[in-house]
Amino acid sequence: MGRLQGKVALVTGAAQGIGAAVGRLFAQEGAVVYLTDVQASPREAAPAGVEYRRLDVADETAWKSVVSDIVAKHGRLELLVNNAGIVEHYGQIDATTTEAWHRVISVNQTGTFFGMREVVPVMKKNGGGSIVNFSSIWGSAGAGGAAPYQAAKGAVRTLTKNGAISYAKDNIRVNSVHPGIIWTPLIQGQSEEMNAGIIAVTPMGRSGTPEEIAYGVLYLASDESSFVTGLELNIDGGYLAQ
Ligand SMILES: NC(=O)c1ccc[n+]([C@@H]2O[C@H](COP(=O)([O-])OP(=O)(O)OC[C@H]3O[C@@H](n4cnc5c(N)ncnc54)[C@H](O)[C@@H]3O)[C@@H](O)[C@H]2O)c1
């Protein structure tokens, strides 16, 4: 308890799944938590006292408004978790429309950029902060299909390292988390055949839980990781060890 005591945190894509689990854990560890999502209201019960705001991460004006509200109220923002993400298009490159490409990039990649661009000046004023970006095993290893998702998650991986180097002297740490298959509504919406195929090539032979990801995010957000920046934290049942 108290690993994030008093820190102000914004988590995107937090109406359900991994983002909701991160919000619960952050609140349990003493953070002042702002859950945000493109959905108007949370799908999973949020802990008492946790704030919820609508935020489409692909909308830069919405970012400005949410971050300025938080700063107006608390005067600071120390933690950003860029968790919002979509797969939506499972096709290979030659089956990906331009519209599908831009849509998936806008949420996963541009949304992460907007979030970092908005909070870095606040964190500089705070004297530091921690940003955790969501990539994926598919940000590091190839998969057949889901071309725009793979491209975006790869970009998040290197944008994270760019931020880590750019802001190291400002005491702003930037790290990425790379989940393997995690049992959330995202995965529950995929075919059983596809999920079974991914589990079959996961050394631990099972999917992970949102909480198993949230504990990794907690470490990167907390001062326990004060010398860690530019890290790729794989939480994947051994997938990327192969
Ligand atoms: N579940 C997995 O197996 C897995 C694996 C690797 C990476 N990830 C990544 O983890 C993150 C969380 O995934 P999840 O499994 O919890 O997914 P999920 O679909 O269960 O939850 C994602 C949340 O993001 C929100 N969202 C979608 N578009 C948004 C937008 N434009 N602005 C704000 N919010 C938006 C959704 O409403 C939803 O609440 C994503 O970045 C995903 O790519 C998940």
The ligand as a MOL file (V3000), in Angstrom:
LIG
                    3D

  0  0  0     0  0            999 V3000
M  V30 BEGIN CTAB
M  V30 COUNTS 44 48 0 0 0
M  V30 BEGIN ATOM
M  V30 1 N -5.3430 -7.8260 -24.3380 0
M  V30 2 C -4.2530 -8.1710 -24.9820 0
M  V30 3 O -4.0130 -9.3540 -25.2710 0
M  V30 4 C -3.2210 -7.1450 -25.3610 0
M  V30 5 C -2.0060 -7.5890 -25.8920 0
M  V30 6 C -1.0410 -6.6540 -26.2400 0
M  V30 7 C -1.2930 -5.2990 -26.0730 0
M  V30 8 N -2.4850 -4.9080 -25.5730 0 CHG=1
M  V30 9 C -2.6990 -3.4700 -25.4300 0
M  V30 10 O -3.1300 -3.1720 -24.1190 0
M  V30 11 C -3.9570 -2.0080 -24.1490 0
M  V30 12 C -5.2680 -2.2800 -23.4290 0
M  V30 13 O -5.9190 -3.3290 -24.1320 0
M  V30 14 P -7.1470 -4.1640 -23.5350 0
M  V30 15 O -6.8550 -5.5730 -23.8440 0
M  V30 16 O -7.4660 -3.7470 -22.1490 0 CHG=-1
M  V30 17 O -8.2750 -3.6710 -24.5560 0
M  V30 18 P -9.8370 -3.3470 -24.3460 0
M  V30 19 O -10.4090 -3.2630 -25.7210 0
M  V30 20 O -10.4390 -4.2950 -23.3980 0
M  V30 21 O -9.7730 -1.8990 -23.6940 0
M  V30 22 C -9.2860 -0.8160 -24.4320 0
M  V30 23 C -10.0010 0.4400 -24.0220 0
M  V30 24 O -9.5430 1.4960 -24.8800 0
M  V30 25 C -10.6570 2.2980 -25.1780 0
M  V30 26 N -10.4390 3.0700 -26.4110 0
M  V30 27 C -10.5320 2.6580 -27.6920 0
M  V30 28 N -10.3230 3.6710 -28.5150 0
M  V30 29 C -10.0900 4.7620 -27.7440 0
M  V30 30 C -9.8290 6.1130 -28.0190 0
M  V30 31 N -9.7870 6.5920 -29.2840 0
M  V30 32 N -9.6280 6.9600 -26.9730 0
M  V30 33 C -9.6940 6.5040 -25.7020 0
M  V30 34 N -9.9770 5.2440 -25.3850 0
M  V30 35 C -10.1570 4.3800 -26.4020 0
M  V30 36 C -11.8220 1.3330 -25.3190 0
M  V30 37 O -13.0750 2.0000 -25.1900 0
M  V30 38 C -11.5330 0.3680 -24.1770 0
M  V30 39 O -12.1560 0.7560 -22.9890 0
M  V30 40 C -4.1170 -1.6430 -25.6260 0
M  V30 41 O -3.1960 -0.6370 -25.9820 0
M  V30 42 C -3.7950 -2.9350 -26.3310 0
M  V30 43 O -3.3490 -2.7340 -27.6460 0
M  V30 44 C -3.4610 -5.7790 -25.2050 0
M  V30 END ATOM
M  V30 BEGIN BOND
M  V30 1 1 1 2
M  V30 2 2 2 3
M  V30 3 1 2 4
M  V30 4 1 4 5
M  V30 5 2 4 44
M  V30 6 2 5 6
M  V30 7 1 6 7
M  V30 8 2 7 8
M  V30 9 1 8 9
M  V30 10 1 8 44
M  V30 11 1 9 10
M  V30 12 1 9 42
M  V30 13 1 10 11
M  V30 14 1 11 12
M  V30 15 1 11 40
M  V30 16 1 12 13
M  V30 17 1 13 14
M  V30 18 2 14 15
M  V30 19 1 14 16
M  V30 20 1 14 17
M  V30 21 1 17 18
M  V30 22 2 18 19
M  V30 23 1 18 20
M  V30 24 1 18 21
M  V30 25 1 21 22
M  V30 26 1 22 23
M  V30 27 1 23 24
M  V30 28 1 23 38
M  V30 29 1 24 25
M  V30 30 1 25 26
M  V30 31 1 25 36
M  V30 32 1 26 27
M  V30 33 1 26 35
M  V30 34 2 27 28
M  V30 35 1 28 29
M  V30 36 1 29 30
M  V30 37 2 29 35
M  V30 38 1 30 31
M  V30 39 2 30 32
M  V30 40 1 32 33
M  V30 41 2 33 34
M  V30 42 1 34 35
M  V30 43 1 36 37
M  V30 44 1 36 38
M  V30 45 1 38 39
M  V30 46 1 40 41
M  V30 47 1 40 42
M  V30 48 1 42 43
M  V30 END BOND
M  V30 END CTAB
M  END
